[in-house]
Amino acid sequence: MLFRSRPALAKVQFTNHWGGPILITEEWTPVFRRHPKSKNIIVLGGYSGHGVALSVYLGRWAAEVLLGRKKLPNWNHSTGADH
């Protein structure tokens, strides 16, 4: 199927591949909140298929939150996240 839709790849030999589950949150927004038992832990996840890019970006944002330089995002209103 891939080679029919992308004939330029017909002679390319793939040595590795990846596949795995994708977590999609109810509102299609990542989980980004403080852990309920420690204000020094931030929980991140549920990137809805954009994990590689968002994990790097939001990981840096989380570090900035822990350093007091940024605030948590406000997109988790209905999930009871700290804001």
C-alpha positions as CSV (number, residue, x, y, z in Angstrom):
1,M,0.0,0.0,0.0
2,L,2.8,2.5,0.9
3,F,4.6,1.9,-2.3
4,R,1.5,2.3,-4.5
5,S,0.8,5.6,-2.9
6,R,4.4,6.7,-2.8
7,P,6.2,5.1,-5.7
8,A,9.4,7.0,-5.0
9,L,9.9,4.8,-1.9
10,A,9.7,1.5,-3.8
11,K,13.4,1.0,-3.7
12,V,14.0,2.3,-0.2
13,Q,14.8,-0.4,2.4
14,F,13.4,0.4,5.8
15,T,15.6,-1.0,8.6
16,N,13.4,0.0,11.5
17,H,9.8,1.0,12.3
18,W,7.8,2.1,15.2
19,G,4.2,1.7,16.1
20,G,2.4,2.0,19.4
21,P,-0.7,3.3,21.1
22,I,-1.8,6.9,20.9
23,L,-3.4,8.4,23.9
24,I,-6.2,10.8,23.0
25,T,-7.7,12.8,25.9
26,E,-11.4,13.4,26.1
27,E,-11.0,17.1,25.0
28,W,-8.1,16.4,22.7
29,T,-5.8,18.5,24.9
30,P,-2.7,17.2,26.7
31,V,-2.7,16.6,30.4
32,F,-0.6,19.3,32.0
33,R,-1.1,19.8,35.7
34,R,0.6,19.5,39.0
35,H,0.5,16.1,40.7
36,P,-2.2,16.1,43.5
37,K,0.3,15.0,46.1
38,S,3.3,17.2,45.3
39,K,3.4,20.7,43.9
40,N,7.0,19.9,42.7
41,I,5.8,17.3,40.2
42,I,4.1,18.1,36.9
43,V,2.1,15.4,35.1
44,L,2.3,15.6,31.2
45,G,0.7,13.2,28.7
46,G,-2.1,12.6,26.3
47,Y,-0.6,14.3,23.3
48,S,-3.2,12.9,20.9
49,G,-0.7,11.7,18.3
50,H,1.7,14.7,18.6
51,G,3.9,13.3,21.3
52,V,7.4,13.8,20.1
53,A,6.9,17.5,19.3
54,L,4.7,18.3,22.2
55,S,6.6,16.4,24.8
56,V,9.7,18.5,24.1
57,Y,7.9,21.8,24.0
58,L,5.7,21.1,27.0
59,G,8.6,19.5,28.9
60,R,10.4,22.8,28.7
61,W,7.3,24.7,29.6
62,A,6.9,22.4,32.7
63,A,10.5,23.2,33.7
64,E,9.7,26.9,33.5
65,V,6.6,26.4,35.6
66,L,8.7,24.6,38.3
67,L,11.2,27.5,38.2
68,G,8.4,30.0,38.7
69,R,8.9,31.6,35.3
70,K,5.6,30.5,33.6
71,K,2.1,29.5,34.6
72,L,0.4,26.2,33.9
73,P,-1.9,26.3,30.8
74,N,-5.6,26.8,31.4
75,W,-6.9,24.2,29.0
76,N,-7.7,21.5,31.6
77,H,-10.7,23.4,33.2
78,S,-13.1,20.5,33.2
79,T,-10.5,18.0,34.6
80,G,-9.9,19.9,37.8
81,A,-6.3,20.8,37.1
82,D,-4.4,23.4,39.2
83,H,-4.2,26.8,37.4
